Amino acid sequence: MTLWDKWEEILRNNDEDGELLARTFYDEHREAMEAGAVVSWSARPLYT
């Protein structure tokens, strides 16, 4: 399971707290999750 898969699982399976828990997970794993990412709009952050 990739970090993005885990992030999605957290987001979808935690009713009211899903968004907060997923954002916390992302913040804790940001460097690895963004590794190799290419954005199409550089003025906008990868995760908003």
Secondary structure, 3 states (H helix, E strand, C coil): CCHHHHHHHHHHCCHHHHHHHHHHHHHHHHHHHHCCCCCCCCCCCCCC
